[in-house]
């Protein structure tokens, strides 16, 4: 079935807002608005990192980092530069 009261090209937001509420039916669909969901969710992002270098070994370094970005993480790496 097509959209209620809309041209084949699509509906405007005002036309869709007019269909809110009511009971859905295949021949008479309605738009549903969820009122229990906040418009934006905060994201907490915490990152800590450290670089380790040995003073007597030229070019060697190690890195370790960890934090929280939607989940806890821990990572590390070792590198050597010529």
Secondary structure, 3 states (H helix, E strand, C coil): CCCCCCECCECCHHHHHCCECCCCECCECCECCCCCCCCCCCCCEEEEEEEEECCCCCCEEEEEEEEEECCEEEEEEEEECC
